[in-house]
């Protein structure tokens, strides 16, 4: 086992123009399992993932993946090292077919046959729709395609931003079963969610964010008690002491 976390935030601050949105984040994500990052809209969850994926740079502090400092503008480099982000909004090419969306991932070095086999074995519904344009798929099917595309890179860590957005609960439950299976296969998962119940049901650990700060972290089973105050934008003394 490495002597460092797989993903680490050290005193991280971040801003959009002059508005600071993260205020000194210290967090570690060890290899293995699922971590749920929870909080209301505007808590800073998606910004946390953007920093981890090299999409934006911190204004202070540093983010490290597998011991190496992450530089802004390095998503493709990070993907080759095993870190993959599925952004909010699913991130598929709507005018390409399911098959064509998968073929794009052969840039990682995998063959078209391997990419398709991995995708269709895990998501048989995509095999039925391989010639259908991705933009005409249901929201749940588009998320399956996003997951299948990401898995073509054989990631060590998968970052999921609002997996459940706009989907029916039964579809969300199905997707999270796939997420749990990925973790069982050795992929480390960080999932950002506004709606906590399903994410906590599969997570081994959790972080609660409010107003750009971490207000609680620990085992998933221990986090639920402070969710209500965090979602309302308040931090109880007990929650603050536990960080």
Helices and strands as residue ranges (DSSP letters): E 7-16, E 19-29, E 34-38, H 45-52, E 60-65, E 68-69, H 75-81, E 83-86, H 98-103, G 104-108, H 112-122, H 124-128, G 134-136, H 139-151, E 157-161, H 169-184, E 188-193, H 196-202, E 205-210, E 213-219, H 220-223, G 224-226, H 227-231, H 237-242
